[in-house]
Amino acid sequence: MKNFNFLTLSALCFSIVFTTSCKNNNTESITPETKTEISASTLAKIKSLGFSVDQARKVEGGYLVENDILLTDANLTETSNSTNLNIAETEQYRTTNTVKSLPRIITVSVTNLPQVYSDAVNTMISRYNSLGLRITFQRASGTAKGSIDVIGFNEGPSGGYITLGSAGFPTSSGNPYSQIKMNTNAAAYGTNPNLLYLASVLQHEVGHCIGFRHTDYMNRAYSCGGAASNEGASNVGAVRIPGTPSTADAESFMLACSNGGNRTFNSNDIIAVNYLYK
């Protein structure tokens, strides 16, 4: 069975995608680079928050970790008042910060992206709004910038991987993370991007924006393959969501890796989203 890491495609395999001789890996977003540009003290802070430091790198606005999550300097200095923090096992997890001031409309804008990305945003919005949550999503009016702005960047493969998208977590004041970055390079989604795949990636990244961690936080190898990797004890960033399964959850929209196709909410995802926002 072919494995696709959620948002990153192996450049080595890219030239022979979909052949049986090459495993295609689409992981969530980051081009692996060395951690030498991040200080040891910063890496220690990242790890103390329960995030993997493997392939962590400094980017505009903060630090990109776990392949598609942007941690800001504020994330690294905030402290938690929660007593419900755990080392991950198998349940679904949220961050300490979630979206507040409910019920609430979250506007979404799309800036300088091809039409298929805009259409995929509309599909993503429909998926969330069909759940009847106390947060609803709608497109921002005209050229106005939304609470979440979806922007593009063009970056080809580097170091064996290609970045496809990234997002951050809610602020301590209870606002969703304000930006999702999507790669428009042809090596990322091809010259004719699939609408439902784009919508699934956006749905996942919005999940981060409103406070969801990866479902397989306890072991990224579950969806990505390779060696087992628990992301470690959490100081701030992983609060267990009651009612989610005590066994590995296949096909969750928040798995770190997917098969590169259409993936929306499964029944356990709905339990998790309802717990926070119904």
Secondary structure, 3 states (H helix, E strand, C coil): CCCEECCCECHHHHCCCCCCCCCCCECCCCCCCCCCCCCHHHHHHHHHCCCCCCCCEEECCEEEECCCEEECHHHHHCCCCCCCCCCCCCCCEECCCCCCCCCEEEEEEEECCCHHHHHHHHHHHHHHHCCCCCEEEEECCCCCCCCEEEEEECCCCECCECCCEEEECCCCCCCCCCEEEEECCHHHHCCCCCHHHHHHHHHHHHHHHCCECCCCCCCCHHHHCCCCCCCCCCCCCCEECCCCCCCCCCCCCCCCEECCCCCCCCHHHHHHHHHHHC
